[in-house]
Amino acid sequence: MAHTTPPATPPVLALSAVWAFGECALGGIQHALKIPFTGITVGGVAVAVLTVLAAWCRGLYTVGEAPGRTFSTLLTATGYVLAAKALASPHSPPMAFVAVGFQGLLAAVLFSTVRPFRTAALLFALLAMLESAGQKFLVLTLLFGASWWDASTALLDVAARALGASGDDVGLGLLLAYLGLYAVWGAFLGWTISGAPARFTTYRAALLERWHAHTPSAAPLPSRSGRTRSHALRGALATLIGIVLSTGILALTGTDTPELLRIVLRTLAASILLFLVVGPALRAAVHRLSRRPDTRASALFLVDSLASTADRWAFCRTFAAERHTRPLVRLYFSFEYLIHLSLAEN
């Protein structure tokens, strides 16, 4: 279905389309297949897109006419992606919208205030990845309060005794390993993607020549409507399971009945607040944003472009496989080629 051409400049729309593809398509696939560490991949795409968009705003690419307004351009792209996510995945959990908004705002602030580009890219990628890692702990603490930490500690104590170690050591080690994984990935991503403008000149001609000779497929992306409608139900079910497990573990540790009752009531109240108040309020705010004519036209354009972005993604994976042998390096450059192809074609 055709829509009115959006008013945004082509590079902004092109890069926003890649970001929306990561959020709506790749994120949906990972959730459907229960693949862990979604923040590393989906968040990594957001970091890469925003970094390249900031580089374009600063004139580091000879593609189109750079606006020179980094802050407003990055916030505009964030608004488009939020609106597109609301249209394509209306039942996404509240924190998914918070993550997108945080990434866009953080990028806008850092890239408009920190002058050395590589320093800004490193800070942005590191902070964005740490926020993605810490978000899960924040949500669990808001839902379950100290009871979640107590239950987790009790469970780790049981596992540690079986291993002949201390529960505190095991818990601290797991937490540091988890945060360290995201921090190392953020530092690597920030350092690597900040050098993308210079690398682009070395393969731009070959990438565009191969793409122009490529015949795009017309296969659409699979519909996610069935999955998105049940997302809120799955979130509520996961919370209920968490309440039962936390209560059971705390009961085994000897917690008295009044304390258990307080924990259950607090968790239920926090769950109702998150799923029935905060979530709908966030979605309503995003929907109000998407009703603005310019934002809605751009968001509809992004949703319509998901299939063509998926074809670009398939082409870039093939292009990367011919140039890189290591799987992780090949995966990284598949995304870099996708971002640069989308930027250069518009």
Buried (B, 14 or more C-beta within 10 A) or exposed (E): EEEEEBEBBBBBBBBBBBBBBBBBBBBBBBBEEEEEBBBBBBBBBBBBBBBBBBBBBBEBBEBBEBBEEBBEBBBBBBBBBBBBBBBBBBBBBBBBBBBBBBBBBBBBBBBBEBEEBEEBBBBBBBBBBBBBBBBEBEBBBBBBBEBBBBBBBBBBBEEBEEEEEBBEEBBEEEEEEBBEBBBEBBBBBBBBBBEBBEBBEEBBEEBBEBBEEBEEEEEEBEEBEEBBEEBBEEBBEEBEEBBEBBBEBBEEBEBEEEEBEBBBEBBBEBBEEBBEEBBEEBBEBBBEBBEEEBBBBBBBBBBBBBBBBBBBBBBBBEBBEEEBEEEEEBBBBBBBBBBBBBBBBB
